[in-house]
Amino acid sequence: MPTLDLKTNVSLPDVNKYMLELSKTAAETLGKPEKYINITVSSQPMTFQGTLDPAFQCTVSLNKTLFEHFERTLGVKDDRGYM
């Protein structure tokens, strides 16, 4: 299940609406059904490039998908790799 974890110092007026929009965008971008997309969003203080200006950090985790790919293409089980 692809997981997208977004951290930002921007205050979102409607976090739920934003997450639903991001879920649709992630599904389209990753070519996966939206029912398999997991989204987390958190607002927190952060610096980027030495300033407190609006910024974000986004981590996309495709571990299961990539492990399945490596097993299929390399014949290597998930307990024989690390991400």
Chimera marker file (.cmm) of the C-alpha trace (Angstrom):
<marker_set name="trace">
<marker id="1" x="0.000" y="0.000" z="0.000" r="1" g="1" b="0" radius="0.5"/>
<marker id="2" x="1.596" y="3.279" z="-1.039" r="1" g="1" b="0" radius="0.5"/>
<marker id="3" x="1.847" y="5.681" z="1.885" r="1" g="1" b="0" radius="0.5"/>
<marker id="4" x="2.370" y="9.403" z="1.505" r="1" g="1" b="0" radius="0.5"/>
<marker id="5" x="3.417" y="11.271" z="4.664" r="1" g="1" b="0" radius="0.5"/>
<marker id="6" x="3.283" y="15.060" z="4.349" r="1" g="1" b="0" radius="0.5"/>
<marker id="7" x="4.704" y="17.409" z="6.955" r="1" g="1" b="0" radius="0.5"/>
<marker id="8" x="4.330" y="21.152" z="6.544" r="1" g="1" b="0" radius="0.5"/>
<marker id="9" x="4.538" y="24.368" z="8.502" r="1" g="1" b="0" radius="0.5"/>
<marker id="10" x="1.555" y="25.722" z="6.543" r="1" g="1" b="0" radius="0.5"/>
<marker id="11" x="-1.725" y="25.886" z="8.429" r="1" g="1" b="0" radius="0.5"/>
<marker id="12" x="-4.364" y="24.108" z="6.338" r="1" g="1" b="0" radius="0.5"/>
<marker id="13" x="-7.906" y="25.480" z="6.750" r="1" g="1" b="0" radius="0.5"/>
<marker id="14" x="-9.523" y="22.090" z="5.948" r="1" g="1" b="0" radius="0.5"/>
<marker id="15" x="-7.095" y="19.210" z="6.487" r="1" g="1" b="0" radius="0.5"/>
<marker id="16" x="-9.650" y="16.529" z="5.598" r="1" g="1" b="0" radius="0.5"/>
<marker id="17" x="-10.476" y="18.152" z="2.253" r="1" g="1" b="0" radius="0.5"/>
<marker id="18" x="-6.769" y="18.574" z="1.521" r="1" g="1" b="0" radius="0.5"/>
<marker id="19" x="-6.046" y="14.897" z="2.316" r="1" g="1" b="0" radius="0.5"/>
<marker id="20" x="-8.837" y="13.705" z="0.019" r="1" g="1" b="0" radius="0.5"/>
<marker id="21" x="-7.504" y="15.861" z="-2.835" r="1" g="1" b="0" radius="0.5"/>
<marker id="22" x="-3.964" y="14.611" z="-2.190" r="1" g="1" b="0" radius="0.5"/>
<marker id="23" x="-5.207" y="11.017" z="-2.143" r="1" g="1" b="0" radius="0.5"/>
<marker id="24" x="-6.726" y="11.411" z="-5.616" r="1" g="1" b="0" radius="0.5"/>
<marker id="25" x="-3.559" y="13.067" z="-6.944" r="1" g="1" b="0" radius="0.5"/>
<marker id="26" x="-1.340" y="10.361" z="-5.445" r="1" g="1" b="0" radius="0.5"/>
<marker id="27" x="-3.505" y="7.586" z="-6.906" r="1" g="1" b="0" radius="0.5"/>
<marker id="28" x="-3.381" y="9.145" z="-10.377" r="1" g="1" b="0" radius="0.5"/>
<marker id="29" x="0.359" y="9.817" z="-10.156" r="1" g="1" b="0" radius="0.5"/>
<marker id="30" x="1.243" y="6.345" z="-8.867" r="1" g="1" b="0" radius="0.5"/>
<marker id="31" x="-1.233" y="4.544" z="-11.113" r="1" g="1" b="0" radius="0.5"/>
<marker id="32" x="-2.874" y="2.806" z="-8.150" r="1" g="1" b="0" radius="0.5"/>
<marker id="33" x="-6.530" y="2.595" z="-7.120" r="1" g="1" b="0" radius="0.5"/>
<marker id="34" x="-7.273" y="5.216" z="-4.490" r="1" g="1" b="0" radius="0.5"/>
<marker id="35" x="-8.534" y="2.529" z="-2.099" r="1" g="1" b="0" radius="0.5"/>
<marker id="36" x="-4.896" y="1.423" z="-1.703" r="1" g="1" b="0" radius="0.5"/>
<marker id="37" x="-3.483" y="4.903" z="-0.995" r="1" g="1" b="0" radius="0.5"/>
<marker id="38" x="-2.676" y="5.933" z="2.587" r="1" g="1" b="0" radius="0.5"/>
<marker id="39" x="-2.240" y="9.644" z="3.335" r="1" g="1" b="0" radius="0.5"/>
<marker id="40" x="-1.016" y="11.305" z="6.530" r="1" g="1" b="0" radius="0.5"/>
<marker id="41" x="-0.699" y="15.074" z="6.951" r="1" g="1" b="0" radius="0.5"/>
<marker id="42" x="0.730" y="16.932" z="9.918" r="1" g="1" b="0" radius="0.5"/>
<marker id="43" x="1.392" y="20.600" z="10.554" r="1" g="1" b="0" radius="0.5"/>
<marker id="44" x="4.459" y="21.388" z="12.622" r="1" g="1" b="0" radius="0.5"/>
<marker id="45" x="7.216" y="23.946" z="12.969" r="1" g="1" b="0" radius="0.5"/>
<marker id="46" x="9.992" y="23.397" z="10.431" r="1" g="1" b="0" radius="0.5"/>
<marker id="47" x="12.864" y="25.140" z="8.745" r="1" g="1" b="0" radius="0.5"/>
<marker id="48" x="13.916" y="24.727" z="5.133" r="1" g="1" b="0" radius="0.5"/>
<marker id="49" x="16.949" y="26.336" z="3.525" r="1" g="1" b="0" radius="0.5"/>
<marker id="50" x="17.636" y="28.120" z="6.793" r="1" g="1" b="0" radius="0.5"/>
<marker id="51" x="14.297" y="29.943" z="6.995" r="1" g="1" b="0" radius="0.5"/>
<marker id="52" x="10.885" y="29.509" z="8.583" r="1" g="1" b="0" radius="0.5"/>
<marker id="53" x="9.130" y="30.363" z="5.298" r="1" g="1" b="0" radius="0.5"/>
<marker id="54" x="6.318" y="28.019" z="4.194" r="1" g="1" b="0" radius="0.5"/>
<marker id="55" x="7.756" y="24.603" z="3.361" r="1" g="1" b="0" radius="0.5"/>
<marker id="56" x="6.927" y="20.914" z="3.235" r="1" g="1" b="0" radius="0.5"/>
<marker id="57" x="8.545" y="17.510" z="3.520" r="1" g="1" b="0" radius="0.5"/>
<marker id="58" x="6.910" y="14.589" z="1.752" r="1" g="1" b="0" radius="0.5"/>
<marker id="59" x="7.884" y="10.953" z="2.120" r="1" g="1" b="0" radius="0.5"/>
<marker id="60" x="6.389" y="8.395" z="-0.233" r="1" g="1" b="0" radius="0.5"/>
<marker id="61" x="6.672" y="4.792" z="0.858" r="1" g="1" b="0" radius="0.5"/>
<marker id="62" x="6.205" y="2.104" z="-1.756" r="1" g="1" b="0" radius="0.5"/>
<marker id="63" x="7.956" y="-0.639" z="0.175" r="1" g="1" b="0" radius="0.5"/>
<marker id="64" x="5.457" y="-3.440" z="-0.475" r="1" g="1" b="0" radius="0.5"/>
<marker id="65" x="5.183" y="-2.552" z="-4.149" r="1" g="1" b="0" radius="0.5"/>
<marker id="66" x="8.954" y="-2.363" z="-4.550" r="1" g="1" b="0" radius="0.5"/>
<marker id="67" x="9.571" y="-5.557" z="-2.566" r="1" g="1" b="0" radius="0.5"/>
<marker id="68" x="7.074" y="-7.367" z="-4.810" r="1" g="1" b="0" radius="0.5"/>
<marker id="69" x="8.852" y="-5.955" z="-7.859" r="1" g="1" b="0" radius="0.5"/>
<marker id="70" x="12.263" y="-7.141" z="-6.624" r="1" g="1" b="0" radius="0.5"/>
<marker id="71" x="10.903" y="-10.594" z="-5.830" r="1" g="1" b="0" radius="0.5"/>
<marker id="72" x="9.293" y="-10.834" z="-9.274" r="1" g="1" b="0" radius="0.5"/>
<marker id="73" x="12.226" y="-9.433" z="-11.264" r="1" g="1" b="0" radius="0.5"/>
<marker id="74" x="15.220" y="-10.531" z="-9.174" r="1" g="1" b="0" radius="0.5"/>
<marker id="75" x="13.815" y="-13.578" z="-7.429" r="1" g="1" b="0" radius="0.5"/>
<marker id="76" x="14.861" y="-12.097" z="-4.067" r="1" g="1" b="0" radius="0.5"/>
<marker id="77" x="12.442" y="-12.365" z="-1.095" r="1" g="1" b="0" radius="0.5"/>
<marker id="78" x="11.660" y="-9.314" z="1.040" r="1" g="1" b="0" radius="0.5"/>
<marker id="79" x="13.618" y="-10.669" z="4.019" r="1" g="1" b="0" radius="0.5"/>
<marker id="80" x="16.779" y="-10.493" z="1.879" r="1" g="1" b="0" radius="0.5"/>
<marker id="81" x="16.638" y="-6.745" z="1.222" r="1" g="1" b="0" radius="0.5"/>
<marker id="82" x="16.396" y="-3.458" z="3.047" r="1" g="1" b="0" radius="0.5"/>
<marker id="83" x="14.803" y="-0.113" z="2.210" r="1" g="1" b="0" radius="0.5"/>
<link id1="1" id2="2" r="1" g="1" b="0" radius="0.2"/>
<link id1="2" id2="3" r="1" g="1" b="0" radius="0.2"/>
<link id1="3" id2="4" r="1" g="1" b="0" radius="0.2"/>
<link id1="4" id2="5" r="1" g="1" b="0" radius="0.2"/>
<link id1="5" id2="6" r="1" g="1" b="0" radius="0.2"/>
<link id1="6" id2="7" r="1" g="1" b="0" radius="0.2"/>
<link id1="7" id2="8" r="1" g="1" b="0" radius="0.2"/>
<link id1="8" id2="9" r="1" g="1" b="0" radius="0.2"/>
<link id1="9" id2="10" r="1" g="1" b="0" radius="0.2"/>
<link id1="10" id2="11" r="1" g="1" b="0" radius="0.2"/>
<link id1="11" id2="12" r="1" g="1" b="0" radius="0.2"/>
<link id1="12" id2="13" r="1" g="1" b="0" radius="0.2"/>
<link id1="13" id2="14" r="1" g="1" b="0" radius="0.2"/>
<link id1="14" id2="15" r="1" g="1" b="0" radius="0.2"/>
<link id1="15" id2="16" r="1" g="1" b="0" radius="0.2"/>
<link id1="16" id2="17" r="1" g="1" b="0" radius="0.2"/>
<link id1="17" id2="18" r="1" g="1" b="0" radius="0.2"/>
<link id1="18" id2="19" r="1" g="1" b="0" radius="0.2"/>
<link id1="19" id2="20" r="1" g="1" b="0" radius="0.2"/>
<link id1="20" id2="21" r="1" g="1" b="0" radius="0.2"/>
<link id1="21" id2="22" r="1" g="1" b="0" radius="0.2"/>
<link id1="22" id2="23" r="1" g="1" b="0" radius="0.2"/>
<link id1="23" id2="24" r="1" g="1" b="0" radius="0.2"/>
<link id1="24" id2="25" r="1" g="1" b="0" radius="0.2"/>
<link id1="25" id2="26" r="1" g="1" b="0" radius="0.2"/>
<link id1="26" id2="27" r="1" g="1" b="0" radius="0.2"/>
<link id1="27" id2="28" r="1" g="1" b="0" radius="0.2"/>
<link id1="28" id2="29" r="1" g="1" b="0" radius="0.2"/>
<link id1="29" id2="30" r="1" g="1" b="0" radius="0.2"/>
<link id1="30" id2="31" r="1" g="1" b="0" radius="0.2"/>
<link id1="31" id2="32" r="1" g="1" b="0" radius="0.2"/>
<link id1="32" id2="33" r="1" g="1" b="0" radius="0.2"/>
<link id1="33" id2="34" r="1" g="1" b="0" radius="0.2"/>
<link id1="34" id2="35" r="1" g="1" b="0" radius="0.2"/>
<link id1="35" id2="36" r="1" g="1" b="0" radius="0.2"/>
<link id1="36" id2="37" r="1" g="1" b="0" radius="0.2"/>
<link id1="37" id2="38" r="1" g="1" b="0" radius="0.2"/>
<link id1="38" id2="39" r="1" g="1" b="0" radius="0.2"/>
<link id1="39" id2="40" r="1" g="1" b="0" radius="0.2"/>
<link id1="40" id2="41" r="1" g="1" b="0" radius="0.2"/>
<link id1="41" id2="42" r="1" g="1" b="0" radius="0.2"/>
<link id1="42" id2="43" r="1" g="1" b="0" radius="0.2"/>
<link id1="43" id2="44" r="1" g="1" b="0" radius="0.2"/>
<link id1="44" id2="45" r="1" g="1" b="0" radius="0.2"/>
<link id1="45" id2="46" r="1" g="1" b="0" radius="0.2"/>
<link id1="46" id2="47" r="1" g="1" b="0" radius="0.2"/>
<link id1="47" id2="48" r="1" g="1" b="0" radius="0.2"/>
<link id1="48" id2="49" r="1" g="1" b="0" radius="0.2"/>
<link id1="49" id2="50" r="1" g="1" b="0" radius="0.2"/>
<link id1="50" id2="51" r="1" g="1" b="0" radius="0.2"/>
<link id1="51" id2="52" r="1" g="1" b="0" radius="0.2"/>
<link id1="52" id2="53" r="1" g="1" b="0" radius="0.2"/>
<link id1="53" id2="54" r="1" g="1" b="0" radius="0.2"/>
<link id1="54" id2="55" r="1" g="1" b="0" radius="0.2"/>
<link id1="55" id2="56" r="1" g="1" b="0" radius="0.2"/>
<link id1="56" id2="57" r="1" g="1" b="0" radius="0.2"/>
<link id1="57" id2="58" r="1" g="1" b="0" radius="0.2"/>
<link id1="58" id2="59" r="1" g="1" b="0" radius="0.2"/>
<link id1="59" id2="60" r="1" g="1" b="0" radius="0.2"/>
<link id1="60" id2="61" r="1" g="1" b="0" radius="0.2"/>
<link id1="61" id2="62" r="1" g="1" b="0" radius="0.2"/>
<link id1="62" id2="63" r="1" g="1" b="0" radius="0.2"/>
<link id1="63" id2="64" r="1" g="1" b="0" radius="0.2"/>
<link id1="64" id2="65" r="1" g="1" b="0" radius="0.2"/>
<link id1="65" id2="66" r="1" g="1" b="0" radius="0.2"/>
<link id1="66" id2="67" r="1" g="1" b="0" radius="0.2"/>
<link id1="67" id2="68" r="1" g="1" b="0" radius="0.2"/>
<link id1="68" id2="69" r="1" g="1" b="0" radius="0.2"/>
<link id1="69" id2="70" r="1" g="1" b="0" radius="0.2"/>
<link id1="70" id2="71" r="1" g="1" b="0" radius="0.2"/>
<link id1="71" id2="72" r="1" g="1" b="0" radius="0.2"/>
<link id1="72" id2="73" r="1" g="1" b="0" radius="0.2"/>
<link id1="73" id2="74" r="1" g="1" b="0" radius="0.2"/>
<link id1="74" id2="75" r="1" g="1" b="0" radius="0.2"/>
<link id1="75" id2="76" r="1" g="1" b="0" radius="0.2"/>
<link id1="76" id2="77" r="1" g="1" b="0" radius="0.2"/>
<link id1="77" id2="78" r="1" g="1" b="0" radius="0.2"/>
<link id1="78" id2="79" r="1" g="1" b="0" radius="0.2"/>
<link id1="79" id2="80" r="1" g="1" b="0" radius="0.2"/>
<link id1="80" id2="81" r="1" g="1" b="0" radius="0.2"/>
<link id1="81" id2="82" r="1" g="1" b="0" radius="0.2"/>
<link id1="82" id2="83" r="1" g="1" b="0" radius="0.2"/>
</marker_set>
